[in-house]
Amino acid sequence: MGKSILKVFKKYPLSIIVLLAIIYLSFFKPPTVSFKTIKHLDKIVHLVMYGGFCTVLWFEYFLTHAKTNVKKAFLWILVAPIVFSGVIEFAQSYLTNHRGGELADFIFNTTGVVLAALLSVFVTKPLMRRYNLLNRRGDK
């Protein structure tokens, strides 16, 4: 099991860093600052956080895999981040006094994940192929 965890850290270092940042940002007590100039800024932040995380995840997946295993990618790069964001929203509601989980946050998290998947499959992967960045040797 230790070797498989190390393998994941080697394949997805940026994704793990972004994931840890999301966990931290989800539970720290933010300063009380009013952002009334941009309506729904917090929802945009949710979309960008999860969209960015999944874009990095897709990029690292394409970088380390010669072929896309659709079932594996669907489960780990689409479904898992959506479930994770739901768990975070639930935990914010029930495990903190200073945060509240919101359905709208979950919807924007999910939207970010789905947009990242579309962007990655239809833009990032073709660009990586064009610039010869895809792994040609198979799974490492």
Sequence and secondary structure as in RCSB ss.txt:
>XXXX:A:sequence
MGKSILKVFKKYPLSIIVLLAIIYLSFFKPPTVSFKTIKHLDKIVHLVMYGGFCTVLWFEYFLTHAKTNVKKAFL
WILVAPIVFSGVIEFAQSYLTNHRGGELADFIFNTTGVVLAALLSVFVTKPLMRRYNLLNRRGDK
>XXXX:A:secstr
 HHHHHHHHHH HHHHHHHHHHHHHHHS       TTSTTHHHHHHHHHHHHHHHHHHHHHHHH SS  HHHHII
IIIIHHHHHHHHHHHHHHHH SS    HHHHHHHHHHHHHHHHHIIIIIHHHHHHTT S SS   
